[in-house]
Amino acid sequence: MIPSVRTDAVLAGLDPEQRAAVTAPAGPVCILAGAGTGKTRAITHRIAYRTLTGEVSPRHVLAVTFTTRAAAEMRARLGALGATGVQARTFHAAALRQVRYFAPRLLEGRQMPELLESKARMVGLAAARAGLRADRTGARDLAGEIEWAKSSLVEPGEYAVAATKARREPPHDPAKVAEVFAAYETLKRRQGVIDFEDMLRAAVWGIEEHADVAEEIRNQYRHFVVDEYQDVNPLQQRLLDAWLGGRDDLTVVGDASQTIYSFTGATASYLIDFPRLRREAVVVRLVRDYRSTPQVVGLANAVIRQARGSEARLRLELVGQRPPGAEPELKIFPDEGGEAAAVARRCRELISSGTSASEIAVLFRTNAQSETYEEALAEAEVPYVVRGAERFFERPEIRQAMIALRAAVRSTPGETPLVTAVVEALAATGWAREQPPAGGSAREQWEALAALVALAEEYAKAPTLVPIGEAGAVQRDVSLAEFNAELARRAEQQHAPTVEGVTLASLHSAKGLEWDAVFLVGLSDGTLPTTYAKTPEQLEEERRLLYVGVTRARQWLWLSYGQARSAGGRARRPCRFLPQLERNSPTERAADRSRKPDRRRAQVSSCRVCGATLLAGADRKLGRCPTCPSDLDEDLFERFQVWRKATAEDLKVPAYVVFTDATLVALAERRPGTPAELLAIAGIGPRKLSQYGPAVFALVGGASPGEASSKKFEN
């Protein structure tokens, strides 16, 4: 017997619910663990407690999770607790190890088939045999459908019916996808390879069809722990049942409110049904949240409280354990550009005040949203890293689109409107504006190209003015060549390598992670929930995505959306899952009543002539309504033009990279004399203040362009 002092150390510091989970008797145990409640602590301490008391042998325990990172963390924690010898692996790693070990026996001396790391190439060949042309994106979507089917224990001949019943949106007619599926299976057999789902099936087959293999595995592994049980798919559950062989020493841990991968075949039904199918099961609920402040926890509870459906039956009301913190901030902006600029400024402020950049995250619904924030962070000189996807301008479809746009300059008539030219150039690559395709990868690619069109729309709306003497200035259209130069500038600016930076990630990629400060952005209906979520089940999964996002924040949380995608665009509604924070937060209401007006904000958002609220980006830059009279200083405007031309030539960049025509008009109208007044002009941030501020102030003060060019900030 291990000395009790060691088991006492394992139990030390556990809360009552965690202790109940750790000391629960052998048999089925279901731990319902809310976000931040210490689920990994509970299951690793349970394993350590049972091994240190001699109840189980470490070599007889198999702990299973879904990522190699989680498995490595589990092994490290078990080692620190003295529970060495426990196997902690992913489902795939455990199955591969067993299949390789038993291959000589199961294959009667034949060599084990090679494992296919990626399906895309072979799926492409299978599609061709089925009469479909599939590029890399199309092959990925077909591969995703095949993975869903195999993980759901659906055979090729059953696919069409199963996909319809599951309300799938396959990239092609279900019958045609079934043909591709069948051709893919045939090709694999002929080439002597297997995929990851085959490997799991082989492990199941080895146990179910070979009594000697089953006996050896079940003698080896007698006690099982499964993490993230809400993400198990039918094939993984079949393997778990094969390992158990009717035994019941199984501990599962999960949170139905974090079920966000049902599109891959994952289902929370096994977690939900666990107590019903195992009547003797011990059920423990972990609700004490040690991750987030009570204010963040309160918002998370408010989001998930309205959930419906089977998963909602197991929702947990979290109880914050940390000291009180700041109320979550709800911000509404006229458009996405303003939203991104504000997020970048706040990130910079947080870093300046001591928050590590790696402890800040900007989370969004789709990867296509990243470009706006990459641009804003780069403009604010805030380092960032993109998690779970390529940076926007590194995506293959964006690279191809930029090549097509450059080529289109030669063939597009000069009078063609910019947006029309961009749409026509992208159409040559196969993109169609009106019809988003089915299939996750194809849709993501479509959205990335749609983001390019949105950039063109925004760029075309920014006035490019040409002076015409005493009459002031007239607007001219932006050319495709100028837009290409802007794209090249953004790509170069956003490709700066960083070691540590603010994390940009989709909500799916953020699962399992946490940061001190989290920005949840783009929270408008149509983005979250996505327009593709049509059924009640799909909408509830979108709600759970927001819940996952909220629970990533430890101390500080920002939620925002733009009322339009770009200046002057169609108005959007806020995310329907978003509680009215100002109504739920007495602290914030009281603070709003006592807060003095923000003069800088009033200057930016209200017309300085008539006082009306300004929503369009160009109007906010000028600080006045387009119908209000201009007080342009023509002499100052001309000196700004001369200075800009010389500065651009010196830097070897297009003139608008220094300041756009609209910015020059705003400078000549508003005549800023201090850094605060210059920063109040939309589109001018700290970097441009540092670069050009002294010259601007000199010109406003009456200096010549040559004199202004020599002005620099004194360090």
Secondary structure as GFF3:
##gff-version 3
##sequence-region A 1 715
A	DSSP	alpha_helix	4	11	.	.	.	ID=ss1
A	DSSP	alpha_helix	16	23	.	.	.	ID=ss2
A	DSSP	beta_strand	29	33	.	.	.	ID=ss3
A	DSSP	alpha_helix	39	52	.	.	.	ID=ss4
A	DSSP	three_ten_helix	58	60	.	.	.	ID=ss5
A	DSSP	beta_strand	61	65	.	.	.	ID=ss6
A	DSSP	alpha_helix	68	80	.	.	.	ID=ss7
A	DSSP	beta_strand	87	90	.	.	.	ID=ss8
A	DSSP	alpha_helix	91	106	.	.	.	ID=ss9
A	DSSP	beta_strand	114	115	.	.	.	ID=ss10
A	DSSP	alpha_helix	120	129	.	.	.	ID=ss11
A	DSSP	alpha_helix	136	151	.	.	.	ID=ss12
A	DSSP	three_ten_helix	156	158	.	.	.	ID=ss13
A	DSSP	alpha_helix	159	165	.	.	.	ID=ss14
A	DSSP	alpha_helix	174	191	.	.	.	ID=ss15
A	DSSP	beta_strand	193	194	.	.	.	ID=ss16
A	DSSP	alpha_helix	196	209	.	.	.	ID=ss17
A	DSSP	alpha_helix	211	220	.	.	.	ID=ss18
A	DSSP	beta_strand	223	226	.	.	.	ID=ss19
A	DSSP	three_ten_helix	229	231	.	.	.	ID=ss20
A	DSSP	alpha_helix	234	244	.	.	.	ID=ss21
A	DSSP	beta_strand	250	254	.	.	.	ID=ss22
A	DSSP	three_ten_helix	256	258	.	.	.	ID=ss23
A	DSSP	three_ten_helix	262	264	.	.	.	ID=ss24
A	DSSP	alpha_helix	269	277	.	.	.	ID=ss25
A	DSSP	beta_strand	282	286	.	.	.	ID=ss26
A	DSSP	beta_strand	288	289	.	.	.	ID=ss27
A	DSSP	alpha_helix	294	305	.	.	.	ID=ss28
A	DSSP	three_ten_helix	310	314	.	.	.	ID=ss29
A	DSSP	beta_strand	319	320	.	.	.	ID=ss30
A	DSSP	beta_strand	329	335	.	.	.	ID=ss31
A	DSSP	alpha_helix	336	352	.	.	.	ID=ss32
A	DSSP	three_ten_helix	357	359	.	.	.	ID=ss33
A	DSSP	beta_strand	360	364	.	.	.	ID=ss34
A	DSSP	three_ten_helix	367	369	.	.	.	ID=ss35
A	DSSP	alpha_helix	370	379	.	.	.	ID=ss36
A	DSSP	beta_strand	384	387	.	.	.	ID=ss37
A	DSSP	three_ten_helix	392	394	.	.	.	ID=ss38
A	DSSP	alpha_helix	396	411	.	.	.	ID=ss39
A	DSSP	alpha_helix	418	427	.	.	.	ID=ss40
A	DSSP	alpha_helix	440	461	.	.	.	ID=ss41
A	DSSP	beta_strand	464	467	.	.	.	ID=ss42
A	DSSP	three_ten_helix	469	471	.	.	.	ID=ss43
A	DSSP	beta_strand	473	476	.	.	.	ID=ss44
A	DSSP	alpha_helix	480	494	.	.	.	ID=ss45
A	DSSP	beta_strand	502	506	.	.	.	ID=ss46
A	DSSP	beta_strand	515	520	.	.	.	ID=ss47
A	DSSP	alpha_helix	536	550	.	.	.	ID=ss48
A	DSSP	beta_strand	553	564	.	.	.	ID=ss49
A	DSSP	alpha_helix	581	584	.	.	.	ID=ss50
A	DSSP	alpha_helix	586	594	.	.	.	ID=ss51
A	DSSP	alpha_helix	599	605	.	.	.	ID=ss52
A	DSSP	alpha_helix	617	622	.	.	.	ID=ss53
A	DSSP	alpha_helix	634	651	.	.	.	ID=ss54
A	DSSP	alpha_helix	655	658	.	.	.	ID=ss55
A	DSSP	alpha_helix	661	670	.	.	.	ID=ss56
A	DSSP	alpha_helix	675	679	.	.	.	ID=ss57
A	DSSP	alpha_helix	686	700	.	.	.	ID=ss58
A	DSSP	alpha_helix	705	709	.	.	.	ID=ss59
###
